Amino acid sequence: MKPLMSHSPSPRRLLLASIAAATLALAGCHSSMPPPTPLSQLNPQQLRGRQVFVQYCASCHHANSQKDLHGPGLEGLFRRKYLPSGLPATDQHVITEIQYGRDMMPPFGNVLNNQQIQDLLAYLHTL
């Protein structure tokens, strides 16, 4: 029986493996999502929704970033499979969270009327 030989990777192989792992990790950090719709291309409903967002949502949520402010960043909200809450990214789940709140988010069901919520939803689809 041959004795088992321990083969340690060379420092060069370790360096190459580290570079490869870092490259793969960084590649996963970049979003392949297209950028949000430019303001100049928003339709009237989306513009009204943007006004609702600025008035009621912008103090807690970034529109053009996925970074958290007080709440999660909303860029690409409907281009992701799941909402930050873990629920599927559907109109109904977003409407429910707007109306009834969730965790630290207060409810806006008594603040926004149905048209404002629909306008806001239209705007959120452009992010």
N, CA, C and O atoms as a Tinker XYZ file with bonds, in Angstrom:
   508  protein
     1  N      0.819000   -1.175000    0.000000    73     2
     2  CA     0.000000    0.000000    0.000000    64     1     3
     3  C      0.865000    1.241000    0.000000    63     2     4     5
     4  O      1.818000    1.354000    0.770000    81     3
     5  N      0.515000    2.178000   -0.883000    73     3     6
     6  CA     1.274000    3.414000   -0.946000    64     5     7
     7  C      0.809000    4.371000    0.143000    63     6     8     9
     8  O     -0.390000    4.464000    0.406000    81     7
     9  N      1.719000    5.070000    0.773000    73     7    10
    10  CA     1.302000    6.065000    1.750000    64     9    11
    11  C      0.662000    7.254000    1.029000    63    10    12    13
    12  O      1.065000    7.618000   -0.076000    81    11
    13  N     -0.335000    7.846000    1.672000    73    11    14
    14  CA    -0.983000    9.035000    1.096000    64    13    15
    15  C     -0.020000   10.202000    1.178000    63    14    16    17
    16  O      0.587000   10.453000    2.219000    81    15
    17  N      0.110000   10.897000    0.091000    73    15    18
    18  CA     1.010000   12.037000    0.066000    64    17    19
    19  C      0.183000   13.309000    0.125000    63    18    20    21
    20  O     -0.836000   13.431000   -0.554000    81    19
    21  N      0.602000   14.200000    0.892000    73    19    22
    22  CA    -0.073000   15.488000    1.014000    64    21    23
    23  C      0.492000   16.435000   -0.030000    63    22    24    25
    24  O      1.692000   16.706000   -0.057000    81    23
    25  N     -0.376000   16.926000   -0.877000    73    23    26
    26  CA     0.039000   17.882000   -1.894000    64    25    27
    27  C     -0.581000   19.230000   -1.563000    63    26    28    29
    28  O     -1.785000   19.419000   -1.736000    81    27
    29  N      0.203000   20.134000   -1.106000    73    27    30
    30  CA    -0.291000   21.488000   -0.838000    64    29    31
    31  C     -0.250000   22.269000   -2.137000    63    30    32    33
    32  O      0.704000   22.156000   -2.907000    81    31
    33  N     -1.289000   23.066000   -2.383000    73    31    34
    34  CA    -1.256000   23.873000   -3.592000    64    33    35
    35  C     -0.137000   24.905000   -3.511000    63    34    36    37
    36  O      0.195000   25.412000   -2.440000    81    35
    37  N      0.421000   25.193000   -4.653000    73    35    38
    38  CA     1.493000   26.172000   -4.693000    64    37    39
    39  C      0.920000   27.563000   -4.396000    63    38    40    41
    40  O     -0.274000   27.795000   -4.585000    81    39
    41  N      1.760000   28.475000   -3.937000    73    39    42
    42  CA     1.289000   29.839000   -3.686000    64    41    43
    43  C      0.679000   30.474000   -4.939000    63    42    44    45
    44  O     -0.267000   31.257000   -4.852000    81    43
    45  N      1.231000   30.125000   -6.101000    73    43    46
    46  CA     0.694000   30.666000   -7.360000    64    45    47
    47  C     -0.731000   30.165000   -7.600000    63    46    48    49
    48  O     -1.599000   30.934000   -8.012000    81    47
    49  N     -0.972000   28.874000   -7.340000    73    47    50
    50  CA    -2.319000   28.310000   -7.517000    64    49    51
    51  C     -3.294000   28.937000   -6.529000    63    50    52    53
    52  O     -4.442000   29.213000   -6.878000    81    51
    53  N     -2.851000   29.161000   -5.319000    73    51    54
    54  CA    -3.717000   29.806000   -4.321000    64    53    55
    55  C     -4.083000   31.217000   -4.764000    63    54    56    57
    56  O     -5.233000   31.639000   -4.638000    81    55
    57  N     -3.098000   31.939000   -5.283000    73    55    58
    58  CA    -3.348000   33.292000   -5.765000    64    57    59
    59  C     -4.340000   33.276000   -6.918000    63    58    60    61
    60  O     -5.274000   34.078000   -6.937000    81    59
    61  N     -4.156000   32.381000   -7.877000    73    59    62
    62  CA    -5.062000   32.292000   -9.020000    64    61    63
    63  C     -6.477000   31.905000   -8.582000    63    62    64    65
    64  O     -7.459000   32.435000   -9.104000    81    63
    65  N     -6.576000   30.984000   -7.628000    73    63    66
    66  CA    -7.888000   30.581000   -7.117000    64    65    67
    67  C     -8.565000   31.746000   -6.406000    63    66    68    69
    68  O     -9.774000   31.929000   -6.543000    81    67
    69  N     -7.813000   32.528000   -5.657000    73    67    70
    70  CA    -8.368000   33.693000   -4.966000    64    69    71
    71  C     -8.856000   34.742000   -5.953000    63    70    72    73
    72  O     -9.925000   35.325000   -5.772000    81    71
    73  N     -8.075000   34.978000   -6.993000    73    71    74
    74  CA    -8.476000   35.944000   -8.020000    64    73    75
    75  C     -9.734000   35.472000   -8.725000    63    74    76    77
    76  O    -10.640000   36.265000   -8.979000    81    75
    77  N     -9.796000   34.196000   -9.043000    73    75    78
    78  CA   -10.981000   33.654000   -9.715000    64    77    79
    79  C    -12.211000   33.780000   -8.824000    63    78    80    81
    80  O    -13.278000   34.159000   -9.306000    81    79
    81  N    -12.086000   33.474000   -7.542000    73    79    82
    82  CA   -13.221000   33.579000   -6.615000    64    81    83
    83  C    -13.673000   35.027000   -6.475000    63    82    84    85
    84  O    -14.872000   35.304000   -6.452000    81    83
    85  N    -12.722000   35.949000   -6.382000    73    83    86
    86  CA   -13.076000   37.366000   -6.260000    64    85    87
    87  C    -13.768000   37.864000   -7.524000    63    86    88    89
    88  O    -14.728000   38.631000   -7.446000    81    87
    89  N    -13.292000   37.438000   -8.669000    73    87    90
    90  CA   -13.898000   37.841000   -9.940000    64    89    91
    91  C    -15.335000   37.344000  -10.028000    63    90    92    93
    92  O    -16.226000   38.090000  -10.433000    81    91
    93  N    -15.563000   36.092000   -9.653000    73    91    94
    94  CA   -16.921000   35.548000   -9.676000    64    93    95
    95  C    -17.817000   36.267000   -8.687000    63    94    96    97
    96  O    -18.982000   36.526000   -8.990000    81    95
    97  N    -17.309000   36.593000   -7.524000    73    95    98
    98  CA   -18.112000   37.295000   -6.520000    64    97    99
    99  C    -18.483000   38.682000   -7.011000    63    98   100   101
   100  O    -19.626000   39.109000   -6.855000    81    99
   101  N    -17.530000   39.391000   -7.604000    73    99   102
   102  CA   -17.824000   40.730000   -8.118000    64   101   103
   103  C    -18.787000   40.670000   -9.293000    63   102   104   105
   104  O    -19.630000   41.555000   -9.441000    81   103
   105  N    -18.682000   39.668000  -10.113000    73   103   106
   106  CA   -19.596000   39.542000  -11.248000    64   105   107
   107  C    -21.028000   39.384000  -10.765000    63   106   108   109
   108  O    -21.953000   39.867000  -11.417000    81   107
   109  N    -21.225000   38.725000   -9.647000    73   107   110
   110  CA   -22.557000   38.562000   -9.090000    64   109   111
   111  C    -23.109000   39.835000   -8.486000    63   110   112   113
   112  O    -24.318000   39.935000   -8.281000    81   111
   113  N    -22.265000   40.809000   -8.194000    73   111   114
   114  CA   -22.720000   42.053000   -7.582000    64   113   115
   115  C    -23.305000   43.020000   -8.595000    63   114   116   117
   116  O    -24.096000   43.890000   -8.231000    81   115
   117  N    -22.939000   42.888000   -9.829000    73   115   118
   118  CA   -23.422000   43.817000  -10.839000    64   117   119
   119  C    -24.779000   43.376000  -11.336000    63   118   120   121
   120  O    -24.997000   42.205000  -11.645000    81   119
   121  N    -25.687000   44.329000  -11.408000    73   119   122
   122  CA   -27.036000   44.038000  -11.846000    64   121   123
   123  C    -27.089000   44.040000  -13.363000    63   122   124   125
   124  O    -26.493000   44.895000  -14.018000    81   123
   125  N    -27.802000   43.084000  -13.906000    73   123   126
   126  CA   -27.979000   43.056000  -15.348000    64   125   127
   127  C    -29.288000   43.745000  -15.737000    63   126   128   129
   128  O    -29.707000   43.691000  -16.893000    81   127
   129  N    -29.928000   44.393000  -14.762000    73   127   130
   130  CA   -31.183000   45.080000  -15.028000    64   129   131
   131  C    -30.932000   46.360000  -15.804000    63   130   132   133
   132  O    -29.930000   47.038000  -15.577000    81   131
   133  N    -31.829000   46.694000  -16.714000    73   131   134
   134  CA   -31.698000   47.974000  -17.392000    64   133   135
   135  C    -31.974000   49.103000  -16.408000    63   134   136   137
   136  O    -32.606000   48.874000  -15.376000    81   135
   137  N    -31.519000   50.307000  -16.701000    73   135   138
   138  CA   -31.740000   51.425000  -15.785000    64   137   139
   139  C    -33.221000   51.806000  -15.736000    63   138   140   141
   140  O    -33.987000   51.446000  -16.629000    81   139
   141  N    -33.620000   52.534000  -14.690000    73   139   142
   142  CA   -35.007000   53.001000  -14.615000    64   141   143
   143  C    -35.374000   53.855000  -15.833000    63   142   144   145
   144  O    -34.506000   54.399000  -16.515000    81   143
   145  N    -36.658000   53.956000  -16.082000    73   143   146
   146  CA   -37.147000   54.779000  -17.192000    64   145   147
   147  C    -36.822000   56.250000  -16.914000    63   146   148   149
   148  O    -37.107000   56.736000  -15.820000    81   147
   149  N    -36.237000   56.964000  -17.868000    73   147   150
   150  CA   -35.949000   58.391000  -17.662000    64   149   151
   151  C    -37.242000   59.182000  -17.429000    63   150   152   153
   152  O    -38.289000   58.843000  -17.981000    81   151
   153  N    -37.164000   60.226000  -16.616000    73   151   154
   154  CA   -38.337000   61.052000  -16.323000    64   153   155
   155  C    -39.000000   61.583000  -17.586000    63   154   156   157
   156  O    -40.225000   61.690000  -17.651000    81   155
   157  N    -38.198000   61.914000  -18.583000    73   155   158
   158  CA   -38.742000   62.477000  -19.825000    64   157   159
   159  C    -39.604000   61.482000  -20.587000    63   158   160   161
   160  O    -40.339000   61.875000  -21.493000    81   159
   161  N    -39.527000   60.195000  -20.236000    73   159   162
   162  CA   -40.292000   59.165000  -20.939000    64   161   163
   163  C    -41.494000   58.654000  -20.140000    63   162   164   165
   164  O    -42.185000   57.737000  -20.584000    81   163
   165  N    -41.747000   59.241000  -18.964000    73   163   166
   166  CA   -42.883000   58.803000  -18.157000    64   165   167
   167  C    -44.176000   59.346000  -18.732000    63   166   168   169
   168  O    -44.225000   60.476000  -19.219000    81   167
   169  N    -45.231000   58.529000  -18.674000    73   167   170
   170  CA   -46.547000   58.990000  -19.131000    64   169   171
   171  C    -47.214000   59.775000  -17.990000    63   170   172   173
   172  O    -46.682000   59.789000  -16.880000    81   171
   173  N    -48.355000   60.424000  -18.229000    73   171   174
   174  CA   -48.991000   61.250000  -17.184000    64   173   175
   175  C    -49.294000   60.490000  -15.883000    63   174   176   177
   176  O    -49.096000   61.034000  -14.797000    81   175
   177  N    -49.769000   59.249000  -15.979000    73   175   178
   178  CA   -50.054000   58.489000  -14.760000    64   177   179
   179  C    -48.770000   58.215000  -13.984000    63   178   180   181
   180  O    -48.755000   58.333000  -12.759000    81   179
   181  N    -47.705000   57.856000  -14.672000    73   179   182
   182  CA   -46.435000   57.581000  -14.008000    64   181   183
   183  C    -45.873000   58.846000  -13.361000    63   182   184   185
   184  O    -45.279000   58.781000  -12.285000    81   183
   185  N    -46.059000   60.001000  -14.015000    73   183   186
   186  CA   -45.614000   61.276000  -13.436000    64   185   187
   187  C    -46.404000   61.606000  -12.174000    63   186   188   189
   188  O    -45.837000   62.085000  -11.192000    81   187
   189  N    -47.722000   61.351000  -12.197000    73   187   190
   190  CA   -48.523000   61.565000  -10.982000    64   189   191
   191  C    -48.041000   60.614000   -9.882000    63   190   192   193
   192  O    -47.956000   61.000000   -8.716000    81   191
   193  N    -47.731000   59.384000  -10.252000    73   191   194
   194  CA   -47.214000   58.421000   -9.283000    64   193   195
   195  C    -45.882000   58.850000   -8.713000    63   194   196   197
   196  O    -45.607000   58.624000   -7.534000    81   195
   197  N    -45.055000   59.464000   -9.530000    73   195   198
   198  CA   -43.773000   59.988000   -9.049000    64   197   199
   199  C    -44.008000   61.081000   -8.019000    63   198   200   201
   200  O    -43.301000   61.154000   -7.014000    81   199
   201  N    -45.005000   61.935000   -8.267000    73   199   202
   202  CA   -45.333000   62.993000   -7.297000    64   201   203
   203  C    -45.772000   62.377000   -5.961000    63   202   204   205
   204  O    -45.384000   62.858000   -4.896000    81   203
   205  N    -46.576000   61.317000   -6.023000    73   203   206
   206  CA   -46.987000   60.613000   -4.805000    64   205   207
   207  C    -45.754000   60.045000   -4.112000    63   206   208   209
   208  O    -45.615000   60.157000   -2.894000    81   207
   209  N    -44.864000   59.438000   -4.887000    73   207   210
   210  CA   -43.641000   58.855000   -4.321000    64   209   211
   211  C    -42.823000   59.930000   -3.617000    63   210   212   213
   212  O    -42.389000   59.733000   -2.482000    81   211
   213  N    -42.609000   61.064000   -4.280000    73   211   214
   214  CA   -41.793000   62.129000   -3.699000    64   213   215
   215  C    -42.429000   62.628000   -2.400000    63   214   216   217
   216  O    -41.727000   62.868000   -1.418000    81   215
   217  N    -43.741000   62.782000   -2.394000    73   215   218
   218  CA   -44.422000   63.316000   -1.221000    64   217   219
   219  C    -44.482000   62.327000   -0.057000    63   218   220   221
   220  O    -44.293000   62.723000    1.093000    81   219
   221  N    -44.740000   61.056000   -0.333000    73   219   222
   222  CA   -45.013000   60.099000    0.739000    64   221   223
   223  C    -43.947000   59.016000    0.948000    63   222   224   225
   224  O    -43.880000   58.428000    2.027000    81   223
   225  N    -43.129000   58.748000   -0.043000    73   223   226
   226  CA   -42.241000   57.583000    0.023000    64   225   227
   227  C    -40.750000   57.917000    0.051000    63   226   228   229
   228  O    -39.958000   57.186000    0.645000    81   227
   229  N    -40.372000   59.021000   -0.590000    73   227   230
   230  CA   -38.951000   59.324000   -0.799000    64   229   231
   231  C    -38.175000   59.556000    0.495000    63   230   232   233
   232  O    -36.952000   59.418000    0.503000    81   231
   233  N    -38.843000   59.899000    1.570000    73   231   234
   234  CA   -38.118000   60.109000    2.824000    64   233   235
   235  C    -37.611000   58.788000    3.407000    63   234   236   237
   236  O    -36.722000   58.786000    4.259000    81   235
   237  N    -38.172000   57.670000    2.951000    73   235   238
   238  CA   -37.745000   56.361000    3.466000    64   237   239
   239  C    -37.176000   55.418000    2.412000    63   238   240   241
   240  O    -36.482000   54.461000    2.754000    81   239
   241  N    -37.461000   55.674000    1.136000    73   239   242
   242  CA   -37.038000   54.757000    0.072000    64   241   243
   243  C    -36.316000   55.502000   -1.047000    63   242   244   245
   244  O    -36.762000   56.562000   -1.488000    81   243
   245  N    -35.199000   54.938000   -1.501000    73   243   246
   246  CA   -34.540000   55.434000   -2.710000    64   245   247
   247  C    -35.317000   54.898000   -3.915000    63   246   248   249
   248  O    -35.715000   53.733000   -3.934000    81   247
   249  N    -35.529000   55.746000   -4.913000    73   247   250
   250  CA   -36.188000   55.296000   -6.136000    64   249   251
   251  C    -35.184000   54.716000   -7.120000    63   250   252   253
   252  O    -35.492000   53.753000   -7.823000    81   251
   253  N    -33.998000   55.284000   -7.178000    73   251   254
   254  CA   -33.019000   54.890000   -8.194000    64   253   255
   255  C    -31.809000   54.181000   -7.603000    63   254   256   257
   256  O    -30.684000   54.323000   -8.084000    81   255
   257  N    -32.066000   53.420000   -6.559000    73   255   258
   258  CA   -31.004000   52.643000   -5.930000    64   257   259
   259  C    -31.645000   51.472000   -5.202000    63   258   260   261
   260  O    -32.806000   51.538000   -4.797000    81   259
   261  N    -30.882000   50.406000   -5.041000    73   259   262
   262  CA   -31.341000   49.272000   -4.254000    64   261   263
   263  C    -30.828000   49.369000   -2.817000    63   262   264   265
   264  O    -31.101000   48.498000   -1.992000    81   263
   265  N    -30.083000   50.436000   -2.529000    73   263   266
   266  CA   -29.549000   50.620000   -1.181000    64   265   267
   267  C    -30.665000   51.071000   -0.242000    63   266   268   269
   268  O    -31.565000   51.818000   -0.628000    81   267
   269  N    -30.582000   50.602000    0.987000    73   267   270
   270  CA   -31.551000   50.984000    1.996000    64   269   271
   271  C    -31.388000   52.453000    2.382000    63   270   272   273
   272  O    -30.278000   52.985000    2.397000    81   271
   273  N    -32.498000   53.089000    2.690000    73   271   274
   274  CA   -32.498000   54.414000    3.313000    64   273   275
   275  C    -33.028000   54.142000    4.718000    63   274   276   277
   276  O    -32.261000   53.713000    5.581000    81   275
   277  N    -34.300000   54.375000    4.973000    73   275   278
   278  CA   -34.942000   53.889000    6.201000    64   277   279
   279  C    -35.664000   52.586000    5.871000    63   278   280   281
   280  O    -35.814000   51.709000    6.721000    81   279
   281  N    -36.105000   52.481000    4.630000    73   279   282
   282  CA   -36.696000   51.273000    4.076000    64   281   283
   283  C    -35.840000   50.838000    2.897000    63   282   284   285
   284  O    -34.861000   51.507000    2.568000    81   283
   285  N    -36.189000   49.740000    2.263000    73   283   286
   286  CA   -35.376000   49.237000    1.151000    64   285   287
   287  C    -35.413000   50.153000   -0.066000    63   286   288   289
   288  O    -36.415000   50.819000   -0.327000    81   287
   289  N    -34.310000   50.176000   -0.804000    73   287   290
   290  CA   -34.281000   50.869000   -2.083000    64   289   291
   291  C    -35.191000   50.149000   -3.067000    63   290   292   293
   292  O    -35.269000   48.921000   -3.056000    81   291
   293  N    -35.879000   50.903000   -3.916000    73   291   294
   294  CA   -36.912000   50.314000   -4.760000    64   293   295
   295  C    -36.546000   50.205000   -6.236000    63   294   296   297
   296  O    -37.386000   49.817000   -7.049000    81   295
   297  N    -35.308000   50.540000   -6.599000    73   295   298
   298  CA   -34.904000   50.399000   -7.999000    64   297   299
   299  C    -35.084000   48.949000   -8.439000    63   298   300   301
   300  O    -34.637000   48.026000   -7.759000    81   299
   301  N    -35.737000   48.761000   -9.572000    73   299   302
   302  CA   -35.930000   47.422000  -10.118000    64   301   303
   303  C    -36.940000   46.590000   -9.348000    63   302   304   305
   304  O    -36.937000   45.364000   -9.456000    81   303
   305  N    -37.803000   47.233000   -8.575000    73   303   306
   306  CA   -38.740000   46.520000   -7.710000    64   305   307
   307  C    -39.508000   45.424000   -8.434000    63   306   308   309
   308  O    -39.599000   44.301000   -7.937000    81   307
   309  N    -40.058000   45.735000   -9.598000    73   307   310
   310  CA   -40.856000   44.752000  -10.327000    64   309   311
   311  C    -40.029000   43.951000  -11.325000    63   310   312   313
   312  O    -40.568000   43.084000  -12.012000    81   311
   313  N    -38.744000   44.221000  -11.415000    73   311   314
   314  CA   -37.882000   43.423000  -12.284000    64   313   315
   315  C    -37.193000   42.326000  -11.500000    63   314   316   317
   316  O    -36.457000   41.515000  -12.063000    81   315
   317  N    -37.432000   42.304000  -10.204000    73   315   318
   318  CA   -36.915000   41.227000   -9.361000    64   317   319
   319  C    -38.027000   40.206000   -9.146000    63   318   320   321
   320  O    -39.208000   40.527000   -9.280000    81   319
   321  N    -37.656000   39.008000   -8.820000    73   319   322
   322  CA   -38.647000   37.958000   -8.598000    64   321   323
   323  C    -39.391000   38.173000   -7.281000    63   322   324   325
   324  O    -40.582000   37.879000   -7.175000    81   323
   325  N    -38.669000   38.693000   -6.272000    73   323   326
   326  CA   -39.256000   38.869000   -4.951000    64   325   327
   327  C    -39.094000   40.294000   -4.456000    63   326   328   329
   328  O    -38.136000   40.985000   -4.802000    81   327
   329  N    -40.039000   40.714000   -3.650000    73   327   330
   330  CA   -39.973000   42.002000   -2.970000    64   329   331
   331  C    -38.969000   41.897000   -1.826000    63   330   332   333
   332  O    -38.619000   40.788000   -1.423000    81   331
   333  N    -38.499000   43.019000   -1.295000    73   331   334
   334  CA   -37.598000   42.947000   -0.136000    64   333   335
   335  C    -38.197000   42.165000    1.042000    63   334   336   337
   336  O    -37.459000   41.617000    1.861000    81   335
   337  N    -39.518000   42.116000    1.124000    73   335   338
   338  CA   -40.181000   41.372000    2.198000    64   337   339
   339  C    -40.095000   39.861000    2.002000    63   338   340   341
   340  O    -40.372000   39.097000    2.926000    81   339
   341  N    -39.709000   39.426000    0.794000    73   339   342
   342  CA   -39.661000   38.002000    0.485000    64   341   343
   343  C    -40.882000   37.509000   -0.269000    63   342   344   345
   344  O    -40.890000   36.381000   -0.763000    81   343
   345  N    -41.916000   38.337000   -0.365000    73   343   346
   346  CA   -43.114000   37.976000   -1.124000    64   345   347
   347  C    -42.842000   38.118000   -2.620000    63   346   348   349
   348  O    -41.979000   38.901000   -3.015000    81   347
   349  N    -43.560000   37.377000   -3.451000    73   347   350
   350  CA   -43.400000   37.557000   -4.897000    64   349   351
   351  C    -43.689000   39.010000   -5.304000    63   350   352   353
   352  O    -44.570000   39.656000   -4.737000    81   351
   353  N    -42.958000   39.502000   -6.267000    73   351   354
   354  CA   -43.103000   40.892000   -6.728000    64   353   355
   355  C    -44.322000   41.008000   -7.647000    63   354   356   357
   356  O    -44.199000   40.966000   -8.871000    81   355
   357  N    -45.498000   41.154000   -7.035000    73   355   358
   358  CA   -46.739000   41.310000   -7.787000    64   357   359
   359  C    -47.393000   42.631000   -7.406000    63   358   360   361
   360  O    -47.130000   43.184000   -6.339000    81   359
   361  N    -48.246000   43.127000   -8.293000    73   359   362
   362  CA   -48.978000   44.354000   -7.996000    64   361   363
   363  C    -49.743000   44.226000   -6.686000    63   362   364   365
   364  O    -49.697000   45.126000   -5.848000    81   363
   365  N    -50.446000   43.111000   -6.505000    73   363   366
   366  CA   -51.280000   42.954000   -5.318000    64   365   367
   367  C    -50.466000   42.957000   -4.028000    63   366   368   369
   368  O    -50.903000   43.534000   -3.032000    81   367
   369  N    -49.296000   42.327000   -4.025000    73   367   370
   370  CA   -48.476000   42.341000   -2.813000    64   369   371
   371  C    -47.971000   43.752000   -2.505000    63   370   372   373
   372  O    -47.922000   44.154000   -1.343000    81   371
   373  N    -47.599000   44.500000   -3.541000    73   371   374
   374  CA   -47.129000   45.868000   -3.321000    64   373   375
   375  C    -48.282000   46.736000   -2.816000    63   374   376   377
   376  O    -48.106000   47.514000   -1.879000    81   375
   377  N    -49.455000   46.607000   -3.429000    73   375   378
   378  CA   -50.625000   47.378000   -2.984000    64   377   379
   379  C    -50.937000   47.066000   -1.521000    63   378   380   381
   380  O    -51.211000   47.974000   -0.736000    81   379
   381  N    -50.897000   45.804000   -1.159000    73   379   382
   382  CA   -51.181000   45.404000    0.225000    64   381   383
   383  C    -50.178000   46.031000    1.186000    63   382   384   385
   384  O    -50.560000   46.511000    2.254000    81   383
   385  N    -48.901000   46.030000    0.818000    73   383   386
   386  CA   -47.884000   46.635000    1.690000    64   385   387
   387  C    -48.072000   48.139000    1.789000    63   386   388   389
   388  O    -47.850000   48.713000    2.854000    81   387
   389  N    -48.477000   48.793000    0.703000    73   387   390
   390  CA   -48.738000   50.233000    0.745000    64   389   391
   391  C    -49.944000   50.506000    1.655000    63   390   392   393
   392  O    -49.885000   51.384000    2.515000    81   391
   393  N    -51.010000   49.772000    1.470000    73   391   394
   394  CA   -52.237000   50.016000    2.226000    64   393   395
   395  C    -52.103000   49.683000    3.709000    63   394   396   397
   396  O    -52.542000   50.459000    4.558000    81   395
   397  N    -51.503000   48.544000    4.027000    73   395   398
   398  CA   -51.494000   48.059000    5.404000    64   397   399
   399  C    -50.151000   48.174000    6.113000    63   398   400   401
   400  O    -50.059000   47.922000    7.314000    81   399
   401  N    -49.106000   48.555000    5.374000    73   399   402
   402  CA   -47.782000   48.645000    5.968000    64   401   403
   403  C    -47.180000   47.275000    6.179000    63   402   404   405
   404  O    -47.805000   46.250000    5.909000    81   403
   405  N    -45.946000   47.279000    6.672000    73   403   406
   406  CA   -45.249000   46.017000    6.948000    64   405   407
   407  C    -44.022000   46.361000    7.772000    63   406   408   409
   408  O    -43.272000   47.275000    7.431000    81   407
   409  N    -43.824000   45.637000    8.842000    73   407   410
   410  CA   -42.696000   45.879000    9.738000    64   409   411
   411  C    -42.649000   47.368000   10.121000    63   410   412   413
   412  O    -43.572000   47.861000   10.771000    81   411
   413  N    -41.594000   48.083000    9.730000    73   411   414
   414  CA   -41.462000   49.492000   10.103000    64   413   415
   415  C    -42.251000   50.430000    9.192000    63   414   416   417
   416  O    -42.441000   51.598000    9.533000    81   415
   417  N    -42.709000   49.945000    8.053000    73   415   418
   418  CA   -43.449000   50.808000    7.123000    64   417   419
   419  C    -44.869000   51.037000    7.641000    63   418   420   421
   420  O    -45.595000   50.082000    7.915000    81   419
   421  N    -45.259000   52.299000    7.772000    73   419   422
   422  CA   -46.623000   52.581000    8.231000    64   421   423
   423  C    -47.634000   52.329000    7.112000    63   422   424   425
   424  O    -47.272000   52.334000    5.936000    81   423
   425  N    -48.889000   52.110000    7.471000    73   423   426
   426  CA   -49.931000   51.931000    6.450000    64   425   427
   427  C    -50.302000   53.273000    5.810000    63   426   428   429
   428  O    -50.337000   54.306000    6.478000    81   427
   429  N    -50.573000   53.236000    4.518000    73   427   430
   430  CA   -50.996000   54.437000    3.796000    64   429   431
   431  C    -52.392000   54.281000    3.213000    63   430   432   433
   432  O    -52.816000   55.104000    2.401000    81   431
   433  N    -53.115000   53.237000    3.613000    73   431   434
   434  CA   -54.459000   52.994000    3.106000    64   433   435
   435  C    -55.446000   54.089000    3.428000    63   434   436   437
   436  O    -56.398000   54.303000    2.677000    81   435
   437  N    -55.241000   54.794000    4.539000    73   435   438
   438  CA   -56.124000   55.901000    4.910000    64   437   439
   439  C    -55.563000   57.248000    4.483000    63   438   440   441
   440  O    -56.197000   58.280000    4.700000    81   439
   441  N    -54.382000   57.247000    3.880000    73   439   442
   442  CA   -53.729000   58.488000    3.438000    64   441   443
   443  C    -53.884000   58.662000    1.933000    63   442   444   445
   444  O    -54.204000   59.753000    1.461000    81   443
   445  N    -53.658000   57.590000    1.181000    73   443   446
   446  CA   -53.725000   57.635000   -0.277000    64   445   447
   447  C    -55.053000   57.067000   -0.759000    63   446   448   449
   448  O    -55.537000   56.061000   -0.239000    81   447
   449  N    -55.635000   57.721000   -1.755000    73   447   450
   450  CA   -56.851000   57.158000   -2.343000    64   449   451
   451  C    -56.463000   56.120000   -3.399000    63   450   452   453
   452  O    -55.286000   55.972000   -3.726000    81   451
   453  N    -57.443000   55.414000   -3.919000    73   451   454
   454  CA   -57.174000   54.336000   -4.876000    64   453   455
   455  C    -56.442000   54.845000   -6.118000    63   454   456   457
   456  O    -55.541000   54.174000   -6.621000    81   455
   457  N    -56.819000   56.023000   -6.615000    73   455   458
   458  CA   -56.149000   56.563000   -7.807000    64   457   459
   459  C    -54.680000   56.858000   -7.513000    63   458   460   461
   460  O    -53.821000   56.578000   -8.349000    81   459
   461  N    -54.376000   57.414000   -6.348000    73   459   462
   462  CA   -52.984000   57.694000   -5.985000    64   461   463
   463  C    -52.178000   56.394000   -5.882000    63   462   464   465
   464  O    -51.022000   56.339000   -6.302000    81   463
   465  N    -52.793000   55.364000   -5.328000    73   463   466
   466  CA   -52.099000   54.076000   -5.222000    64   465   467
   467  C    -51.842000   53.498000   -6.610000    63   466   468   469
   468  O    -50.761000   52.969000   -6.864000    81   467
   469  N    -52.815000   53.591000   -7.507000    73   467   470
   470  CA   -52.622000   53.090000   -8.873000    64   469   471
   471  C    -51.552000   53.891000   -9.608000    63   470   472   473
   472  O    -50.748000   53.325000  -10.350000    81   471
   473  N    -51.541000   55.208000   -9.403000    73   471   474
   474  CA   -50.512000   56.054000  -10.016000    64   473   475
   475  C    -49.134000   55.703000   -9.463000    63   474   476   477
   476  O    -48.163000   55.599000  -10.213000    81   475
   477  N    -49.058000   55.520000   -8.137000    73   475   478
   478  CA   -47.795000   55.140000   -7.508000    64   477   479
   479  C    -47.309000   53.800000   -8.041000    63   478   480   481
   480  O    -46.125000   53.632000   -8.334000    81   479
   481  N    -48.219000   52.859000   -8.163000    73   479   482
   482  CA   -47.867000   51.546000   -8.698000    64   481   483
   483  C    -47.310000   51.667000  -10.119000    63   482   484   485
   484  O    -46.323000   51.016000  -10.461000    81   483
   485  N    -47.953000   52.506000  -10.944000    73   483   486
   486  CA   -47.468000   52.730000  -12.312000    64   485   487
   487  C    -46.043000   53.274000  -12.299000    63   486   488   489
   488  O    -45.208000   52.862000  -13.104000    81   487
   489  N    -45.770000   54.201000  -11.382000    73   487   490
   490  CA   -44.418000   54.766000  -11.264000    64   489   491
   491  C    -43.425000   53.694000  -10.795000    63   490   492   493
   492  O    -42.327000   53.585000  -11.341000    81   491
   493  N    -43.804000   52.917000   -9.800000    73   491   494
   494  CA   -42.899000   51.883000   -9.282000    64   493   495
   495  C    -42.501000   50.889000  -10.371000    63   494   496   497
   496  O    -41.407000   50.327000  -10.332000    81   495
   497  N    -43.378000   50.676000  -11.329000    73   495   498
   498  CA   -43.046000   49.772000  -12.454000    64   497   499
   499  C    -41.961000   50.368000  -13.361000    63   498   500   501
   500  O    -41.345000   49.638000  -14.138000    81   499
   501  N    -41.724000   51.659000  -13.276000    73   499   502
   502  CA   -40.703000   52.284000  -14.129000    64   501   503
   503  C    -39.325000   52.266000  -13.502000    63   502   504   505
   504  O    -38.336000   52.592000  -14.160000    81   503
   505  N    -39.251000   51.887000  -12.231000    73   503   506
   506  CA   -37.957000   51.942000  -11.518000    64   505   507
   507  C    -37.061000   50.777000  -11.881000    63   506   508
   508  O    -35.944000   50.675000  -11.372000    81   507
